[in-house]
Amino acid sequence: SAPRIRPRLEVLEDRAVPTAYEVSIEGNFFLTDGQITLAEALRAAVTNTATNDAPAGSATGPDVITFASGVTDIHIGFLLDEIGPGSGPLSVLGPATGSLTLDGQGVAADGLVVNGQTGVVIRDLILTGFTDAAVRVTGGGSATVTGCDILVNGGYGVLLDGAKNCTIGGTDADSGNGIQAILLAAHAESVV
């Protein structure tokens, strides 16, 4: 008789699908209206809970925020949610062609704040008009900031305070940033 083949189960590696957010409107408010603002996408990704029209993010899988074509200028009149520990890997990716400006309008202290979360990517944005820092990385957080133009901010372009393993710019000529000012605080480690 033919040999018996016993079926068996194999454990596969985790293949987490990213939670994708496409910011579809230039406003920066919280409203259930069929559109996703940057504030809604960031809050959903950071808290891992649905926020109005933005689905819940993942604490273990990647979350990716992109911007619809036609979204070119977002005025930020309040402090956005911090990207903190437990929020999971997050990328905020501007358009590969064209430009997208996040403008603090001289009202918001900081633009994007990474506080304790690792593996954050901020790419291809114009950040301006913040009274302190366009990008702040603190609390042992790590970030890659590349392809950004960081202009006319009250304090710093990029503030690293207690940051670890950050890449500001990139390792080749095409991935640099145009940055007005960088402060590398005494507690920053492994900065490229």
LINNOR-V350787 format. One record per backbone hydrogen bond with DSSP energy under -1.0 kcal/mol. CO is the residue of the C=O (numbers start at 1). NH is the residue of the N-H. If there is no record, write none. Layout:
# LINNOR-V350787
CO&NH  CO&NH
This chain:
# LINNOR-V350787
19&64  21&66  23&68  31&33  36&24  36&25  37&41  38&42  39&43  40&44  41&45  42&46  43&47  44&48  44&57  51&54  54&51  62&19  63&91  64&21  65&93  66&23  68&71  72&101  74&103  82&84  83&115  84&87  89&63  90&121  91&65  92&123  100&126  101&74  102&128  103&76  104&107  104&108  108&131  109&132  112&136  113&83  114&138  117&142  120&144  121&92  122&146  123&94  125&149  126&102  127&151  128&104  129&106  130&154  132&155  132&156  133&111  134&112  135&159  136&114  137&161  138&116  138&141  141&164  142&120  143&167  144&122  145&169  146&124  148&178  149&127  150&180  152&129  156&134  157&135  158&183  159&137  160&185  162&140  163&189  166&192  167&145  172&175  178&150  181&157  181&158  183&160  185&188  189&165
